């Protein structure tokens, strides 16, 4: 059972708002290093800066970045190009938005090929892939299908949300995703997780990563609890 003190190692410390500044990215990296987070998660533009700052700090945590963000409707060739550039710039984890519209339209082969192309490109360079299925836009059958296709595509994680489409992570969705995914594939809960109690519920339901911009307050709350 997860204790409060262990929470930091589950957290991807996240800053994805369009008005995020260089100063905020630098602070994100410092906080992530000091508190022992799993990764920082930033937009592709900020990956080189994160790489520089974390190298200066001697930090060992990962850099995650977003691909096809936030709506997922980019052409696959663009997602692959983004992935390659992000890895070249220093990213070790790729958080890619699936083509939600294609999934809702029943275009299974399109969704599968999209995920597989990014996974193959990332894995060639030793990077992990998390696919964001945007649970708030899907019914339960579509969520199950997304997890099944992700497993067949060989990705490493399925992730709930971008945080830009309303809704967010729920315990019910984490349980459904865990049940619908192969055992080797991990689950990332993201969207609306702002306190330690919620984070712990997500982990208990099957999440092995928590994406949040509230990581500092969550960890401080957990230490004080």
Secondary structure, DSSP 8 states (H G I E B T S, - for coil): ---GGGGGGGEEEEE--TT--HHHHHHHHHHHHHHT-SEEEE-GGGHHHHHHHHHHHT---EEEEEESTTT--S-HHHHHHHHHHHHHHT--EEEEE--HHHHHTT-HHHHHHHHHHHHHHHHHTT-EEEEE--GGGS-HHHHHHHHHHHHHHT-SEEE---SSSS----HHHHHHHHHHS-TTSEEEEESS--SHHHHHHHHHHT-SEEEES-HHHHHHHHHH-
